[in-house]
């Protein structure tokens, strides 16, 4: 028995994904901090549009600095305005940096924040050059990350009994395709519309699979589950229970009521439309918690079909774009209070980035509240993954007629979920918050690479017809219906909880 357990710990894909995820997290924690490559880029036309829309804000800032008598900040802002009028990208970046440095020294908190925000926006926009993405320095960073991923992954393939040489030959190709998906998604306009790298990784893989064909020698490196489970273990390090406390009792109540009620409604509707259980679970988890990441976690928890995951994510991203655009507009037309609008957007939009972008179109208060509410829902990914794993294991045991003993539950339970939860608990309660903050960006970047590899692999394994024929349109109807319910239900909750009808409206600074 012990020999069997020991063999399982070192030979099964689930456990190897856990150890690989832990290895990466551990190395980052002890100080191995690889420089992550940049993927942000904007064309000159896109940068000019950013400058044009920022001119009014800069002009108002100049007047405010003059009225408050801050001569240094006034001069720095005036220099930035002059550079913007000329339109030279390098000059704008230099002036934006100087404004940011000057803003740090001012005693006025309002000017300090506004100056810092302006500096950050224009400095990042000016520096987002495609030439930087393709620079030797940036390409070398990508190569180093690729090698660092390849070596331990190949050891895992060997332990699983796979063909190591074939994996080593094919991995750079899959990695290169995943890199290209991140490059496309790094464009300013694409990023604004919330189109994430996962959709481009999937589309690139689908194009090759359906148009060019996948060569036999590449197939050993197409390891969807291996990549996705490793990425999920690292994702656990970013799910912090402390973040749910930021919203206070009101935010926690909204998060729980949105997640559980919307999940049930979507699952019920999907079953009424004769959608199979696997796909229904992925659709329900994606629409109720936080979109793509939640759908990935749900798929892993029930060990679901990756083609169904691709379908779910495609739906999530297609529906997210009109919601991100229409949400702020609806809030303004209906004159929804900013704090309520933020809570509403945080509960309905599927990614933190889209919540920030949409909330910023209303006000800073809306953006802050929306982000806090979204964080509260994100934390529930871990709870959902654990509960789904137990429920699915019991459900499968019942269907097969097998008695759901503790041993059977353990054997069927997806072990990587343990790694996911362990990482979340350790980073939430045992590691110094300063170290958590310091490593957050690096771990997020490394996790993204694993997911990009996974979705490239899904595309390479999938036929277009399999996606288009899935469910005959019924899953899409279930998802859109659940999202419509989510919009109404969350707006009602936001009014009741944040509008002062049940509890005093929270004060957001």
C-alpha positions as CSV (number, residue, x, y, z in Angstrom):
1,X,0.0,0.0,0.0
2,X,2.8,2.4,1.0
3,X,4.7,1.5,-2.1
4,X,1.6,2.3,-4.2
5,X,1.1,5.7,-2.6
6,X,4.8,6.5,-3.0
7,X,4.7,5.6,-6.7
8,X,1.5,7.7,-7.1
9,X,3.2,10.7,-5.6
10,X,6.0,10.6,-8.2
11,X,4.4,9.1,-11.2
12,X,0.9,10.6,-11.7
13,X,0.3,13.8,-13.6
14,X,-1.8,15.3,-10.7
15,X,1.0,15.0,-8.1
16,X,3.8,16.0,-10.5
17,X,1.8,19.2,-11.3
18,X,1.7,19.9,-7.6
19,X,5.4,19.3,-7.1
20,X,6.3,21.4,-10.1
21,X,4.0,24.2,-9.0
22,X,5.5,24.1,-5.5
23,X,9.0,24.1,-6.9
24,X,8.3,27.2,-8.9
25,X,6.6,29.0,-6.0
26,X,9.4,27.9,-3.6
27,X,12.2,29.1,-5.8
28,X,10.5,32.5,-6.2
29,X,10.0,32.8,-2.4
30,X,13.7,32.1,-1.7
31,X,14.8,34.8,-4.0
32,X,15.0,33.4,-7.5
33,X,13.1,36.2,-9.3
34,X,13.4,35.9,-13.1
35,X,12.9,39.0,-15.1
36,X,9.6,38.6,-16.9
37,X,9.4,39.7,-20.5
38,X,7.2,42.5,-21.6
39,X,4.4,42.1,-24.0
40,X,2.8,45.5,-23.9
41,X,2.9,47.5,-27.2
42,X,0.9,50.2,-28.9
43,X,1.1,51.6,-32.4
44,X,1.9,55.2,-32.9
45,X,-1.8,55.8,-33.8
46,X,-2.9,54.1,-30.6
47,X,-0.4,56.2,-28.6
48,X,-1.6,59.4,-30.2
49,X,-5.2,58.5,-29.2
50,X,-4.1,58.1,-25.6
51,X,-2.3,61.4,-25.7
52,X,-5.3,63.2,-27.2
53,X,-7.7,61.8,-24.6
54,X,-5.3,62.8,-21.8
55,X,-4.8,66.4,-22.8
56,X,-7.9,67.7,-21.0
57,X,-6.9,65.9,-17.8
58,X,-3.4,67.4,-18.0
59,X,-4.7,70.9,-18.6
60,X,-7.0,70.6,-15.5
61,X,-4.1,69.4,-13.5
62,X,-2.0,72.4,-14.6
63,X,-4.7,74.8,-13.4
64,X,-5.1,72.9,-10.1
65,X,-1.3,73.0,-9.4
66,X,-1.3,76.8,-10.2
67,X,-4.2,77.5,-8.0
68,X,-2.6,75.6,-5.1
69,X,0.7,77.3,-5.6
70,X,2.8,74.3,-6.3
71,X,5.4,75.8,-8.6
72,X,7.5,72.7,-9.2
73,X,4.5,70.5,-10.1
74,X,3.0,73.3,-12.3
75,X,6.3,73.5,-14.2
76,X,6.6,69.7,-14.6
77,X,3.0,69.5,-15.8
78,X,3.5,72.4,-18.2
79,X,6.5,70.6,-19.7
80,X,4.5,67.5,-20.2
81,X,1.7,69.5,-21.9
82,X,4.3,71.0,-24.3
83,X,5.7,67.6,-25.1
84,X,2.2,66.3,-25.8
85,X,1.6,69.2,-28.1
86,X,4.7,68.3,-30.1
87,X,3.8,64.6,-30.1
88,X,7.3,63.1,-29.7
89,X,6.9,59.8,-27.9
90,X,10.3,59.9,-26.2
91,X,9.9,63.4,-25.0
92,X,6.4,62.6,-23.6
93,X,7.8,59.6,-21.7
94,X,10.7,61.7,-20.3
95,X,8.3,64.5,-19.2
96,X,5.8,62.0,-17.7
97,X,8.6,60.5,-15.6
98,X,9.7,63.9,-14.4
99,X,6.1,64.7,-13.4
100,X,5.9,61.5,-11.5
101,X,9.1,62.2,-9.6
102,X,7.9,65.7,-8.8
103,X,4.5,64.5,-7.6
104,X,6.2,62.3,-5.0
105,X,7.7,65.3,-3.3
106,X,4.5,67.4,-3.1
107,X,2.7,67.7,0.2
108,X,-0.8,67.9,-1.3
109,X,-2.3,64.4,-1.3
110,X,-4.7,65.2,-4.1
111,X,-2.0,66.5,-6.4
112,X,0.3,63.7,-5.4
113,X,-2.2,61.0,-6.5
114,X,-3.3,62.8,-9.7
115,X,0.2,63.5,-10.8
116,X,1.3,60.0,-10.1
117,X,-1.6,58.5,-12.0
118,X,-1.0,60.8,-15.0
119,X,2.7,60.0,-15.0
120,X,2.1,56.2,-14.8
121,X,-0.5,56.2,-17.6
122,X,1.6,58.3,-20.1
123,X,4.9,56.8,-19.2
124,X,3.6,53.2,-19.7
125,X,1.8,54.2,-23.0
126,X,4.9,55.9,-24.4
127,X,7.2,53.0,-23.4
128,X,4.9,50.3,-24.9
129,X,6.8,49.8,-28.1
130,X,6.7,46.7,-30.3
131,X,10.5,47.1,-30.8
132,X,10.9,46.5,-27.1
133,X,9.0,43.3,-27.2
134,X,11.3,42.1,-30.0
135,X,14.5,43.5,-28.5
136,X,17.4,41.0,-27.9
137,X,17.1,41.6,-24.1
138,X,13.3,40.8,-24.1
139,X,13.7,37.7,-26.4
140,X,16.5,36.4,-24.1
141,X,14.2,36.7,-21.1
142,X,11.6,34.6,-23.0
143,X,14.2,32.0,-23.8
144,X,15.4,31.8,-20.2
145,X,11.9,31.3,-19.0
146,X,11.3,28.7,-21.6
147,X,14.4,26.7,-20.6
148,X,13.4,27.0,-16.9
149,X,10.0,25.5,-17.8
150,X,11.3,22.8,-20.1
151,X,13.8,21.2,-17.7
152,X,11.6,20.3,-14.8
153,X,8.7,19.6,-17.1
154,X,10.8,17.1,-19.0
155,X,11.7,15.3,-15.8
156,X,8.0,15.1,-15.0
157,X,7.4,13.6,-18.5
158,X,10.1,11.0,-17.8
159,X,8.6,10.0,-14.5
160,X,5.2,9.6,-16.1
161,X,6.7,7.3,-18.7
162,X,6.5,9.7,-21.6
163,X,8.8,10.2,-24.6
164,X,11.3,12.7,-23.2
165,X,13.2,13.4,-26.4
166,X,10.0,14.0,-28.4
167,X,8.8,16.3,-25.6
168,X,12.1,18.3,-25.6
169,X,11.8,18.7,-29.4
170,X,8.2,19.7,-29.5
171,X,8.1,22.0,-26.4
172,X,9.8,25.0,-27.9
173,X,7.2,25.0,-30.7
174,X,4.3,25.0,-28.3
175,X,6.1,27.6,-26.2
176,X,6.7,29.8,-29.2
177,X,3.0,29.7,-30.2
178,X,2.0,30.5,-26.6
179,X,4.5,33.4,-26.6
180,X,2.9,34.8,-29.8
181,X,-0.6,34.7,-28.2
182,X,0.7,36.8,-25.4
183,X,2.2,39.3,-27.9
184,X,-1.1,39.7,-29.7
185,X,-2.9,40.2,-26.4
186,X,-0.3,42.7,-25.3
187,X,-1.6,45.3,-27.8
188,X,-3.2,48.4,-26.1
189,X,-6.5,48.2,-28.0
190,X,-6.9,44.5,-27.7
191,X,-6.2,44.7,-24.0
192,X,-8.7,47.6,-23.6
193,X,-11.5,45.4,-25.0
194,X,-10.6,42.6,-22.5
195,X,-9.6,40.1,-25.1
196,X,-7.2,37.9,-23.2
197,X,-4.2,35.8,-24.3
198,X,-6.2,32.5,-23.8
199,X,-8.5,33.2,-26.8
200,X,-5.5,33.9,-29.1
201,X,-3.7,30.8,-27.8
202,X,-6.8,28.8,-28.6
203,X,-7.3,30.4,-32.0
204,X,-3.6,29.9,-33.0
205,X,-3.8,26.2,-32.0
206,X,-7.1,25.8,-33.8
207,X,-5.7,27.3,-37.0
208,X,-2.7,24.9,-37.0
209,X,-4.8,21.9,-36.1
210,X,-7.5,22.5,-38.7
211,X,-5.6,24.2,-41.5
212,X,-2.0,23.1,-41.4
213,X,-2.3,19.9,-39.4
214,X,-0.3,18.8,-36.3
215,X,2.8,16.8,-37.0
216,X,3.2,13.5,-35.1
217,X,6.6,14.6,-33.6
218,X,4.8,17.6,-31.9
219,X,2.1,15.6,-30.1
220,X,4.2,14.6,-27.1
221,X,4.6,18.2,-26.2
222,X,0.9,18.9,-26.3
223,X,0.2,18.2,-22.6
224,X,-2.9,20.3,-21.8
225,X,-3.7,18.8,-18.4
226,X,-0.1,18.9,-17.2
227,X,0.3,22.6,-18.1
228,X,-3.1,23.6,-16.8
229,X,-2.8,21.8,-13.4
230,X,0.6,23.3,-12.8
231,X,-0.8,26.8,-13.6
232,X,-3.7,26.2,-11.2
233,X,-1.3,25.3,-8.3
234,X,0.5,28.6,-8.9
235,X,-2.8,30.4,-9.2
236,X,-3.5,29.4,-5.6
237,X,-0.7,31.7,-4.5
238,X,-2.7,34.6,-5.8
239,X,-6.0,33.7,-4.1
240,X,-5.7,35.6,-0.8
241,X,-8.3,35.3,1.9
242,X,-7.2,38.7,3.3
243,X,-8.6,40.3,0.1
244,X,-12.1,39.3,0.9
245,X,-11.9,41.2,4.2
246,X,-11.3,44.5,2.3
247,X,-15.0,44.6,1.3
248,X,-16.1,44.1,4.9
249,X,-19.2,42.2,5.8
250,X,-21.3,43.8,3.0
251,X,-18.9,42.8,0.3
252,X,-18.7,39.3,1.7
253,X,-22.5,38.9,1.8
254,X,-22.8,40.2,-1.8
255,X,-20.0,37.8,-3.1
256,X,-21.6,34.8,-1.5
257,X,-25.1,35.6,-2.6
258,X,-24.0,36.3,-6.2
259,X,-21.8,33.3,-6.5
260,X,-24.1,30.6,-5.1
261,X,-27.4,31.9,-6.5
262,X,-26.1,32.7,-10.0
263,X,-24.3,29.3,-10.1
264,X,-27.5,27.4,-9.2
265,X,-29.6,29.4,-11.7
266,X,-27.1,28.7,-14.5
267,X,-26.8,25.0,-13.7
268,X,-30.6,24.7,-13.4
269,X,-31.1,26.5,-16.8
270,X,-28.4,24.4,-18.4
271,X,-29.9,21.2,-17.3
272,X,-33.4,22.3,-18.5
273,X,-31.8,22.9,-21.9
274,X,-30.3,19.3,-21.8
275,X,-26.6,20.5,-21.4
276,X,-24.4,17.8,-20.0
277,X,-23.2,18.0,-16.4
278,X,-19.5,18.8,-17.2
279,X,-20.3,21.7,-19.5
280,X,-23.0,22.9,-17.1
281,X,-20.5,23.0,-14.2
282,X,-18.0,25.0,-16.2
283,X,-20.6,27.5,-17.5
284,X,-22.0,28.0,-14.1
285,X,-18.7,28.5,-12.3
286,X,-17.4,30.9,-15.0
287,X,-20.5,33.1,-15.0
288,X,-20.9,33.2,-11.2
289,X,-17.3,33.8,-10.0
290,X,-14.7,35.4,-12.2
291,X,-14.9,34.1,-15.7
292,X,-11.8,32.5,-17.3
293,X,-9.9,31.6,-14.1
294,X,-12.9,30.1,-12.4
295,X,-13.9,28.1,-15.5
296,X,-10.3,26.7,-15.6
297,X,-10.4,25.8,-11.9
298,X,-13.8,24.1,-12.4
299,X,-12.6,22.1,-15.3
300,X,-9.6,20.9,-13.4
301,X,-11.7,20.1,-10.3
302,X,-14.0,17.8,-12.2
303,X,-11.3,16.6,-14.6
304,X,-13.5,17.8,-17.5
305,X,-13.2,17.8,-21.2
306,X,-10.8,20.5,-22.4
307,X,-12.8,21.1,-25.5
308,X,-15.8,22.1,-23.3
309,X,-13.5,24.4,-21.4
310,X,-12.5,26.1,-24.7
311,X,-16.2,26.5,-25.6
312,X,-16.9,28.0,-22.2
313,X,-14.0,30.5,-22.3
314,X,-14.9,31.6,-25.8
315,X,-18.4,32.4,-24.5
316,X,-17.1,34.2,-21.5
317,X,-14.9,36.5,-23.6
318,X,-17.5,37.1,-26.3
319,X,-20.1,38.2,-23.8
320,X,-17.6,40.2,-21.7
321,X,-16.9,42.8,-24.3
322,X,-20.4,44.3,-24.8
323,X,-20.9,44.1,-21.0
324,X,-17.7,46.1,-20.3
325,X,-18.8,48.8,-22.7
326,X,-22.5,48.9,-21.9
327,X,-22.2,48.7,-18.1
328,X,-20.9,52.2,-17.4
329,X,-23.3,53.7,-20.0
330,X,-26.3,52.0,-18.3
331,X,-25.1,53.2,-14.9
332,X,-24.9,56.8,-16.1
333,X,-28.3,56.7,-18.0
334,X,-30.1,55.2,-15.0
335,X,-28.2,57.5,-12.6
336,X,-27.1,54.7,-10.4
337,X,-25.0,56.0,-7.5
338,X,-21.3,55.5,-8.0
339,X,-20.8,53.1,-5.1
340,X,-23.8,50.9,-6.2
341,X,-22.6,51.0,-9.8
342,X,-19.1,49.8,-8.7
343,X,-20.5,46.9,-6.6
344,X,-22.7,46.0,-9.6
345,X,-19.8,46.0,-12.1
346,X,-17.6,44.1,-9.7
347,X,-20.3,41.4,-9.4
348,X,-21.1,41.0,-13.1
349,X,-17.9,41.6,-15.1
350,X,-15.7,38.5,-15.3
351,X,-12.1,39.9,-14.9
352,X,-10.5,42.4,-12.5
353,X,-9.1,44.3,-15.4
354,X,-12.5,44.8,-17.0
355,X,-13.9,45.9,-13.7
356,X,-11.1,48.5,-13.3
357,X,-11.6,49.8,-16.8
358,X,-15.3,50.0,-16.6
359,X,-15.4,51.4,-13.1
360,X,-12.9,54.1,-14.1
361,X,-15.3,55.3,-16.8
362,X,-17.8,56.2,-14.0
363,X,-15.6,57.4,-11.1
364,X,-12.7,56.5,-8.8
365,X,-15.2,55.4,-6.1
366,X,-16.9,53.0,-8.6
367,X,-13.5,51.6,-9.6
368,X,-12.4,51.0,-6.0
369,X,-15.7,49.4,-4.9
370,X,-15.9,47.2,-8.0
371,X,-12.3,46.0,-7.5
372,X,-12.9,45.1,-3.9
373,X,-16.1,43.2,-4.7
374,X,-14.3,41.3,-7.5
375,X,-11.5,40.4,-5.2
376,X,-14.1,39.0,-2.8
377,X,-15.6,36.8,-5.5
378,X,-12.1,35.7,-6.7
379,X,-11.3,34.2,-3.3
380,X,-14.2,31.9,-3.7
381,X,-12.5,30.1,-6.5
382,X,-10.7,27.9,-4.0
383,X,-13.9,27.1,-2.1
384,X,-15.7,26.3,-5.3
385,X,-12.9,24.0,-6.6
386,X,-12.8,22.1,-3.4
387,X,-16.6,21.6,-3.2
388,X,-16.9,20.7,-6.8
389,X,-14.1,18.1,-6.5
390,X,-16.0,16.4,-3.6
391,X,-19.4,16.6,-5.2
392,X,-18.1,15.4,-8.6
393,X,-16.3,12.5,-7.0
394,X,-19.4,11.4,-5.1
395,X,-21.6,11.9,-8.2
396,X,-19.3,9.7,-10.3
397,X,-19.1,7.0,-7.6
398,X,-22.9,6.9,-7.4
399,X,-23.3,6.6,-11.2
400,X,-20.9,3.7,-11.3
401,X,-22.5,2.0,-8.4
402,X,-19.3,2.2,-6.4
403,X,-19.7,2.8,-2.7
404,X,-18.3,6.3,-2.0
405,X,-15.9,5.3,0.8
406,X,-13.2,7.7,2.0
407,X,-10.6,5.6,0.0
408,X,-12.7,5.9,-3.2
409,X,-13.2,9.6,-2.7
410,X,-9.4,10.0,-2.2
411,X,-8.5,8.0,-5.3
412,X,-10.9,10.0,-7.5
413,X,-10.1,13.4,-5.9
414,X,-8.0,15.6,-8.2
415,X,-4.8,15.9,-6.2
416,X,-3.7,19.2,-7.8
417,X,-6.6,20.9,-5.9
418,X,-4.7,20.1,-2.7
419,X,-1.7,22.0,-4.1
420,X,-4.0,24.9,-5.2
421,X,-5.6,25.2,-1.7
422,X,-2.3,24.7,0.1
423,X,-0.7,27.6,-1.9
424,X,-3.7,29.8,-1.1
425,X,-3.6,29.1,2.6
426,X,0.1,29.5,2.9
427,X,0.1,32.8,1.1
428,X,-3.0,34.0,3.0
429,X,-1.9,33.2,6.5
430,X,1.8,32.1,6.8
431,X,3.8,34.3,4.5
432,X,4.7,38.0,5.3
433,X,2.3,40.3,3.4
434,X,5.3,42.2,2.1
435,X,6.8,39.1,0.5
436,X,3.4,38.2,-0.9
437,X,3.2,41.6,-2.6
438,X,6.8,41.4,-3.8
439,X,6.3,38.0,-5.5
440,X,2.8,38.5,-6.8
441,X,3.7,39.9,-10.2
442,X,6.3,37.3,-10.9
443,X,4.1,34.4,-9.9
444,X,1.2,35.9,-12.0
445,X,3.5,36.1,-15.0
446,X,4.7,32.5,-14.6
447,X,1.2,31.3,-14.2
448,X,0.2,33.0,-17.4
449,X,2.9,31.2,-19.3
450,X,1.5,27.8,-18.1
451,X,-2.0,28.7,-19.1
452,X,-0.9,30.0,-22.5
453,X,0.8,26.6,-23.0
454,X,-2.4,24.9,-22.0
455,X,-4.7,26.7,-24.3
456,X,-2.3,26.5,-27.2
457,X,-2.4,22.7,-26.6
458,X,-6.2,22.7,-26.4
459,X,-6.4,24.4,-29.8
460,X,-3.8,21.9,-31.3
461,X,-6.0,19.0,-30.1
462,X,-9.4,20.4,-31.2
463,X,-11.3,20.5,-34.5
464,X,-13.5,23.5,-35.4
465,X,-16.5,21.3,-35.9
466,X,-16.3,20.0,-32.4
467,X,-16.6,23.5,-31.0
468,X,-19.3,24.7,-33.4
469,X,-21.5,21.7,-33.0
470,X,-21.2,21.5,-29.2
471,X,-24.7,21.4,-27.7
472,X,-26.4,22.8,-30.7
473,X,-26.4,26.4,-29.3
474,X,-28.1,25.3,-26.0
475,X,-25.0,26.0,-23.8
476,X,-24.8,29.5,-25.2
477,X,-28.4,30.1,-24.4
478,X,-28.0,28.9,-20.9
479,X,-24.9,31.0,-20.3
480,X,-26.4,34.2,-21.8
481,X,-29.6,33.6,-19.8
482,X,-27.7,33.2,-16.6
483,X,-25.6,36.3,-17.3
484,X,-28.9,38.3,-17.8
485,X,-30.1,37.0,-14.5
486,X,-26.7,37.8,-12.9
487,X,-27.0,41.5,-14.2
488,X,-30.4,42.0,-12.6
489,X,-29.8,40.0,-9.4
490,X,-26.5,41.7,-8.7
491,X,-27.9,45.2,-9.3
492,X,-30.7,44.5,-6.8
493,X,-28.1,43.2,-4.3
494,X,-25.8,46.2,-4.9
495,X,-28.7,48.6,-4.2
496,X,-29.8,46.8,-1.1
497,X,-26.3,46.3,0.4
498,X,-24.3,49.3,-0.8
499,X,-27.2,51.8,-1.3
500,X,-28.0,52.2,2.3
501,X,-31.3,50.3,2.3
502,X,-30.3,47.6,4.7
503,X,-26.9,48.7,6.1
504,X,-25.4,52.1,6.2
505,X,-23.6,52.8,2.9
506,X,-19.9,52.2,3.3
507,X,-17.6,55.3,3.0
508,X,-15.0,54.8,0.3
509,X,-12.1,57.2,0.3
